[in-house]
Amino acid sequence: MKLLLKGGRLIDPITKRDEVVDIQITDGRIDRIAPSISAPQGYRSIDLKGKVVAPGLIDMHVHLREPGYEHKETIETGCASAAEGGFTAVCCMPNTNPAIDDESVARYVREKGKSVCNGLVDVYPIGAATKGRKGEELAPMAELAEAGAVGFSDDGAPIAHAGIMRRALEYSSMYGVPVIQHAEEPELTQAGCMNEGMTATRLGMPGIPPIAEELMVARDIIMLRYIPRAKYHVAHISTQGALDAVRAAKAEGLNITCEVAPHHFALTEEVVSSFDTNTKMNPPLRTREDAAALKAGLKDGTIDVIATDHAPHTIDEKEVEYTQAPFGIVGLETCVGICLTELVGKGVLTLMQLIEKLSTRPRAILSLPPIIIKEGELANLTIIDPDIEWTVDKELLKSKSKNTPFHGMQLKGKAIGIFNHGSSNLT
Amino acid sequence: MKLKSRHLLGLDGVTKEEITLILDTAASFREVLDRPIKKVPPLQGKTVVNLFFESSTRTRISFELAERRLSADVVNFASAGSSTSKGETLKDTARNIEAMKIDMVVIRHSAPGSAQFLTRVLDSNIINAGDGWHEHPTQGLLDMYTLREKFGTLEGLRVCILGDITHSRVARSNIFGLTTMGAHVSICGPSTLIPRDLEHLGVKVYHRLDDVIQEVDAFNVLRIQLERQKSGLFPSLREYHRFFGLTKEKIARAGKPITIMHPGPINRDVELSADLADSEHSVILQQVTNGVAVRMAVLYLLGTTN
């Protein structure tokens, strides 16, 4: 592979570099970065005028479903979806069957990730915080970390018991690995299937109150104050109240970070009126005020990361009564487009800030090596066309599942290719 | 004039003109019910399937009578003993039944949105006969019909819906329909049984019967389900009856007659005292009779326009 990327706008949050350059890549390694390079013999030149060259993006919250639920997604189809969406790395949640609560499962997932899609996408497992994700006994965190787990979570379910959460924070702090909390007080959510409030009242739908999330975040912050060496990360934050709590905890200097999923700032509870089960996820779509607060939280830096909570389910699983349908939507292939349209396009974030939240920050939170874009380094890059206008078509998704609420949505901007470990899908 | 939709999924979003059309049409069918031969031909050759995934006596019989009086062919399905109990999905059950060439489906189901779900997987006209806590539009319509019959108009009428609003599809359909028709709707019940932000639907919320009793022309009293007490939403039936149960004595404080409705089945002497249910102010049996006429109107309007 001998390539010359001509005239792309290199945006690198680590060096704060933002300039138009040519990049010469030989067998996956960056040879030269210069304002203008004339293509040497045998090099294919790719015109990237108007395109953005960014460090490889990472989605730190996906469900790859393997092992156990391969009818929804496999590591291979999930990685293909990630590559299509512009991600050179994903972190997969442990709610598989068996759960990733044992080093052998963690190793299986890592190794499988290396063997698919020409190694284009790095798969980093998130280990379960508790055995079987049952919330009763700690999972073998040290062994999991050694096997490559980059975080601990019972995602899909909260670490609800205060006693277990305390021990999880204490134990994980020895290894500097964050506990990623799916913040939900189960006593308050019960059979709820959408945000509790005006729309649920109109639709007669059992509600998930915002306080279920806020209560759990508030409790965990109190614990973190007591165990300040721990690293605590709030997954898919969705309410204004939870965000305010994180903001205050950050101001206090606590070791807390959080992520938001694109659907939580791009959509609101009103869309549930269609009873389309692709609007059902947990946490649920919230109010306009919440969505506006999340955008403000992205802008002021309270929200560190954008992660999709990519949760594939088959058509048959989703095409049922709303209350019966499983929670979750796919997100890998729509994320960049939604972020560019809703955040960069509307002046919430600069491109530099967006790339930070999709690459630099999540890697730092998970203690992954930073992506260095300079001569001599392996290329780990995402190429973005910020101006291309396209319409989401669920039938074209590379993911095995098609459960997206964004079908038919018009977006401006998308990832057009990635480089990683000597491979590329840029055409 | 015609209805805008070929389905009746709820009263949310149905216009005043459409509701008036249904009620006016029902009035002409109401007259048929008093004839010696209670049968008219408009749905001759049409097949209606009553898909009931929840138990029901009154609504199912009312729909079936309405269908038969319009000369439709009628098939009944009840979930007990059907393929649903063997794990078949709603979509598969409905599609299989439609494959037998039918025209209309009346569905009762415990999940909100299930009637709307059927519109996406079937070609038949869909009528919602109650979907979870969401809507029960024909009940809302027959309640409005009964009130209009009694008071002449719904405009400015003061109606209080009393009881468990959170879990009530009857309450929602009444709220949507009555507010659209210009009635003043108040809600009274324990705060644990009134959903959040209900005021946004254009109603006033009360928690004390005495505060509302002076200000209403009619009560629509909802059935209180015993399992709500078990799940901790109110302390005891005795306390419920004492503070939210409607009795002759409490009604007397208004100093004027107040009309009593109830969608049935009644828990006598819990939400409504037996003497009041059987009193001259009660229109509960008229509601049942009118229900057949209203359902005939809905079936007729949907079944003859496409």
Boltz contact constraints between the chains, C-beta under 6 A:
constraints:
  - contact:
      token1: [A, 196]
      token2: [B, 196]
      max_distance: 6.0
  - contact:
      token1: [A, 197]
      token2: [B, 196]
      max_distance: 6.0
  - contact:
      token1: [A, 197]
      token2: [B, 197]
      max_distance: 6.0
  - contact:
      token1: [A, 198]
      token2: [B, 197]
      max_distance: 6.0
  - contact:
      token1: [A, 198]
      token2: [B, 200]
      max_distance: 6.0
  - contact:
      token1: [A, 201]
      token2: [B, 195]
      max_distance: 6.0
  - contact:
      token1: [A, 201]
      token2: [B, 197]
      max_distance: 6.0
  - contact:
      token1: [A, 201]
      token2: [B, 198]
      max_distance: 6.0
  - contact:
      token1: [A, 203]
      token2: [B, 112]
      max_distance: 6.0
  - contact:
      token1: [A, 203]
      token2: [B, 134]
      max_distance: 6.0
  - contact:
      token1: [A, 204]
      token2: [B, 112]
      max_distance: 6.0
  - contact:
      token1: [A, 204]
      token2: [B, 132]
      max_distance: 6.0
  - contact:
      token1: [A, 204]
      token2: [B, 133]
      max_distance: 6.0
  - contact:
      token1: [A, 204]
      token2: [B, 134]
      max_distance: 6.0
  - contact:
      token1: [A, 204]
      token2: [B, 172]
      max_distance: 6.0
  - contact:
      token1: [A, 205]
      token2: [B, 112]
      max_distance: 6.0
  - contact:
      token1: [A, 275]
      token2: [B, 113]
      max_distance: 6.0
  - contact:
      token1: [A, 275]
      token2: [B, 116]
      max_distance: 6.0
  - contact:
      token1: [A, 319]
      token2: [B, 91]
      max_distance: 6.0
  - contact:
      token1: [A, 320]
      token2: [B, 89]
      max_distance: 6.0
  - contact:
      token1: [A, 321]
      token2: [B, 90]
      max_distance: 6.0
  - contact:
      token1: [A, 321]
      token2: [B, 111]
      max_distance: 6.0
  - contact:
      token1: [A, 321]
      token2: [B, 114]
      max_distance: 6.0
  - contact:
      token1: [A, 322]
      token2: [B, 113]
      max_distance: 6.0
  - contact:
      token1: [A, 323]
      token2: [B, 111]
      max_distance: 6.0
